[in-house]
Amino acid sequence: MFKKDIPPSNRSKVKSSVQRGLRQKLLETYPGLEPFIEDVMPKKASLEAVKLPERVTLYTIDSTPLFFQPIDGPPVPHLRLIHQYPSAIPTIQIDRGAIRFVLSGATLMAPGLTSPGGRLPDAENAIEAGQIVAVKAEGKEEVCLVGMLKVGTEEIKSKGKGVVMDEGHYLGDGLWRMHLD
């Protein structure tokens, strides 16, 4: 999604009523953020919207990226936010062999999650298609990718092949390297 460096095209302050709505949308989409919402998005903070190419808006506070939102999708936490609050969104894990592909922007494939070293939640905590997930890499502490699942985790387990995530925000992509100062 953000393979190239991204120059911000314009910045604007977000009105307080819009900010309240975005805050509520974040809490609805990511209930795990609720204990941290005052730290993430304080009510008195000045939220800025940065228009990016590909019809995406990046929301920041004091030049710190919080989340981005495609024009036709839910807000997606920036990796820097996920690194601060790793338990805020559901997490899956890829095996070592998939790491270099993920960090080069390739699509996430099921074998990287179903082989030894990969990890998916049990059936009781299954993640549905269309949900945003954080992707950790085997043997690493930090999340390396965040994006929307195309298929649910139970289907990934049963089929064991195919595309799981087309695109997302990964370590080293244009959104990660973007400087807002």
C-alpha positions in Angstrom: 0.0 0.0 0.0 2.7 2.5 1.0 5.7 1.1 -0.9 7.1 4.5 -1.9 8.1 7.4 0.2 5.0 9.5 0.8 5.1 13.3 0.6 2.2 14.8 2.6 0.1 16.8 0.2 -1.6 19.0 2.8 -2.3 19.3 6.5 -5.3 20.6 8.3 -6.6 20.8 11.8 -9.6 18.5 12.6 -12.6 20.1 14.1 -13.5 19.0 17.6 -16.8 17.5 16.6 -15.0 15.4 13.9 -12.3 14.5 16.4 -15.0 13.2 18.8 -16.5 11.1 16.0 -13.1 9.7 15.0 -12.3 8.9 18.6 -15.6 7.0 19.0 -15.0 5.1 15.7 -11.6 4.1 17.0 -13.1 2.7 20.2 -15.9 0.9 18.3 -13.4 -0.7 15.9 -10.7 -1.4 18.5 -12.2 -2.0 21.9 -8.7 -3.0 23.1 -7.7 0.7 22.8 -10.3 1.8 25.5 -7.9 1.7 28.5 -5.3 3.8 26.5 -7.6 6.2 24.6 -6.7 9.2 26.8 -3.0 8.6 26.1 -3.6 7.9 22.4 -6.1 10.7 21.6 -6.5 13.1 24.5 -9.8 15.1 24.3 -7.9 18.5 24.4 -5.2 17.5 21.9 -5.1 19.1 18.5 -5.7 16.4 15.9 -4.3 17.0 12.3 -5.4 15.3 9.1 -2.7 14.8 6.5 -4.0 14.0 3.0 -1.8 11.4 1.3 -1.9 9.9 -2.2 -4.1 6.9 -2.8 -7.0 8.6 -1.1 -5.8 8.0 2.4 -5.8 10.4 5.4 -3.2 10.1 8.1 -4.3 11.5 11.5 -1.6 12.9 13.8 -1.2 14.7 17.1 2.0 16.8 17.5 3.4 15.2 14.3 3.0 11.7 15.9 1.1 9.4 13.5 -1.8 7.7 15.2 -3.8 6.0 12.5 -4.7 6.3 8.8 -7.9 5.9 7.0 -8.6 4.9 3.4 -11.5 6.8 2.0 -13.6 3.6 1.9 -12.3 1.8 4.9 -12.0 1.8 8.7 -9.3 3.6 10.6 -6.1 1.6 10.8 -3.6 2.1 13.6 -0.1 3.2 12.6 2.6 0.7 13.5 4.2 3.2 15.9 0.9 3.2 17.8 0.7 -0.6 17.8 4.2 -0.8 19.1 3.2 1.4 22.1 -0.1 -0.6 22.7 0.5 -4.1 21.3 -2.5 -5.6 23.0 -5.0 -3.1 21.5 -5.7 -5.1 18.3 -5.8 -8.9 17.5 -2.5 -10.4 16.5 -1.4 -13.2 14.3 2.2 -14.5 13.7 4.1 -15.3 10.5 7.0 -17.8 10.4 10.6 -16.8 9.7 10.4 -17.6 6.0 7.7 -15.1 5.4 9.4 -12.1 7.1 11.5 -10.9 4.1 8.4 -11.1 1.8 6.2 -9.1 4.2 8.9 -6.5 4.7 9.1 -6.0 0.9 5.4 -5.4 0.6 4.3 -8.8 -0.8 0.9 -10.1 -0.1 0.5 -12.2 3.0 -0.1 -15.8 2.2 -1.6 -18.5 4.4 1.4 -20.9 4.5 3.3 -18.2 6.4 0.7 -18.5 9.1 -0.1 -22.2 9.1 3.4 -23.6 9.0 5.5 -24.2 12.2 6.4 -20.8 13.5 3.1 -19.2 12.4 0.4 -18.6 14.9 -3.4 -18.1 14.6 -5.9 -17.8 17.4 -7.9 -20.8 18.5 -11.5 -21.2 17.3 -12.9 -19.5 20.4 -11.0 -16.3 19.5 -11.2 -16.6 15.7 -10.8 -13.4 13.7 -13.3 -12.7 10.9 -12.6 -11.6 7.4 -12.5 -7.8 7.1 -11.0 -7.3 10.6 -7.8 -5.3 11.0 -4.9 -7.4 12.6 -1.4 -6.8 13.7 1.2 -9.3 12.3 4.2 -10.4 14.4 7.1 -12.3 13.1 8.5 -15.4 14.6 11.3 -14.6 17.0 10.7 -10.9 17.0 9.1 -8.6 19.6 7.6 -5.9 17.4 4.6 -6.1 15.0 5.9 -5.8 11.4 2.6 -5.4 9.5 -0.9 -4.2 10.1 -3.8 -4.7 7.6 -7.2 -6.2 6.9 -7.7 -9.9 6.6 -9.3 -11.1 3.4 -10.4 -14.4 5.0 -11.1 -15.4 8.6 -8.6 -17.3 10.7 -10.6 -20.6 10.7 -10.7 -20.6 6.9 -7.0 -19.9 6.8 -6.5 -23.0 9.0 -8.8 -25.2 7.0 -7.5 -24.3 3.5 -3.9 -23.6 4.4 -3.2 -21.7 1.1 -4.1 -18.5 -0.7 -3.9 -14.8 -0.1 -4.7 -13.7 3.5 -3.9 -10.0 3.2 -3.4 -8.0 -0.1 -1.8 -4.9 1.4 -1.0 -3.2 4.6 1.3 -0.9 6.4 4.6 -2.6 7.1 8.0 -1.7 8.7 10.1 0.3 6.3 7.3 1.3 3.9 6.6 4.9 2.9 4.2 5.6 5.7 6.8 4.2 8.2 9.6 6.4 6.8 7.4 9.6 6.5 8.6 12.6 8.5 6.0 15.1 9.6 8.1 17.7 11.4 
